[in-house]
């Protein structure tokens, strides 16, 4: 169906049916963002809760199949030698940053729709707990599917090494035949993937669009609609690279590099700018105004020291412990893949950091006025 090419450097042709589906998805995202605060809360409720319901239903369905319990046992059983490897902890830290959308501005943008006294600490705890619960449930569901697949194919579970796309388009279709009414389960699974990506995309596009309008200082309907159409068209054109015959390789390549530098550096910049330039005590006082109470001052040292040092460690380990399998010559990697990948990862940092640095350097006043 995908008609894959020989590799990343052989793009081939754009798949017309995939281009049509991509266009429809971007149109739906644009419509949802244009409706703004009138619909964003309702959409967020659906895209935030429906994936959990579908994921739980799929888990209940697959747990009844032979081999599923073995997969869950493997997921929940610690492998102590692996916990001694820095790469495991680095992958876990990056998963936490990416799964919660930290450093992207999405949570900050959505918080603007909340009431001033809505309780930011409570919301942060709920968001974190839901993220952990969702990742745990997704892990149990994924490994139960792995268990069923290895049971039916007689492949050792510990030797299974596949990507996310292979799991979605090869593993699950292979085991769905063992479920009653398999087309229904397949529809639920792909609806789960689509709704999850759809909700995330709405948040990110809304963040970019809102920031753009705020920077220009215009909020007329014409500017709002025209700028949204521009961003939707731009991202659609960029997305065409993922639906060529090399699209699978492009997605795997971007998934390997795009978050490596940008996410930790953005999170670090947020911590440093907020606690050291704006001031941890000032920020703490603002939070106290919102919550109506003064929580433990220990949290100020978490903002000022624990979080920045942790992010510096993540960033250092990312650079030192980098092990891009895709770029190795023995698996068909090219010499240009790794430097280009690092450039893609660092590009958002330069785009945001250079204008911010210029504004700070040219700003006349004290740090309290920043």
C-alpha positions, 0 to 999 in steps of 0.5 A, a space after each residue: 500500500 505504501 509502495 516504499 522506496 529503497 531509502 531516505 534519499 529516494 523520495 519517489 512520488 507523492 501518494 495521491 490518496 494519502 495527500 487527500 487524507 492529509 489535506 482533510 486532516 489539516 482542514 479539520 485542524 484549521 476549522 477547530 483552531 478557528 473556532 477558538 475558545 468557543 470549541 477548544 474546551 469541548 474538543 479537548 474534552 473529547 480528544 483528552 478522554 476518548 483515547 483513554 476509553 478506546 485504549 482501555 477497550 483495546 486492552 480488555 480485548 487483547 488481554 483475553 488472547 493467548 500470550 498477552 499476559 506474558 507480554 504484560 509480565 515482561 513490561 512490568 518486570 524490571 530488567 536490572 542490568 538495563 537500568 544501569 544504562 544511561 540511555 534507558 534513563 535518557 529515553 525515559 526522561 525524553 518520553 516524559 518531556 514529550 508526552 506532556 508537551 513540555 517546552 512547546 508552549 502548548 500547556 502555557 497556551 491552554 492555561 490562558 483559557 483557565 480562570 485566574 484562580 483555577 488552582 495551577 498546582 492542582 491542575 499540574 498534578 492532575 495533568 502529570 498523573 493522567 500522563 503517567 496513567 496513560 503511558 502505563 496503560 498504553 505500555 500494558 496494552 502495547 506489550 499485551 499485543 506484543 505477547 500475542 504476536 510473539 505467541 502466534 509467530 513463535 518469535 522470542 519476546 525479548 528479541 522483538 525490536 520494531 518501530 512505532 509505525 511497524 507496530 501500528 501497521 504490521 503488528 496490530 493488523 496481524 493480531 486483530 484477526 484473532 479478535 472477534 469482529 476484527 474490523 471493529 477493533 481495527 477501526 477503534 485502534 486507528 481512531 485512537 491514533 487519529 484522535 490522539 494526534 488530532 488533539 495534539 496538533 490542534 494544541 500546537 497549531 493554536 499555540 503558534 497561531 495565537 503567538 503570531 497574532 499576539 506578536 503582530 498585535 492584530 486580532 481582526 477576523 481577516 488577519 486571524 483567518 488569513 494567517 491561519 490559512 497560511 500556517 495550515 498551507 505551510 504545514 501541509 506542504 511540509 507534511 507532503 514529504 512524509 507521504 512520498 514513497 520515502 515517507 516512512 523513512 522521513 517520519 522515522 528520521 524526524 522522530 529520531 532527531 527533531 526533539 533531541 535538542 529543542 525540547 530540553 533547551 526550551 525547557 531549560 530556557 523557560 526555567 532560567 528566564 522565569 526563575 533567574 531573570 523574572 525572579 523566583 520570588 516574584 513568580 512564587 508570589 504570582 502563583 500564591 495570588 492564583 492559588 490563594 495560599 503560600 505553599 512550601 517555599 522549597 518549590 522555589 529551589 526546585 524551579 531554580 536548581 533541581 529542574 535546570 540541573 536535571 535539564 542540563 544533565 538530560 541535554 549533556 547525556 543527549 549529546 554524549 550518549 547519542 546512538 543513532 541507529 539509522 545513521 550507521 552504515 551497516 543499516 544503510 545510513 548515509 554520511 549526511 544523515 547525522 549532521 543534517 539531523 542535528 541541524 534540524 534538531 537545533 533549528 527551532 532553538 536558533 529561530 527562538 533564541 536569537 530574537 529573544 537574545 536580541 530583545 534582552 540585549 537591547 532592552 533598557 531597564 532592570 531585570 524586574 521590568 523584563 
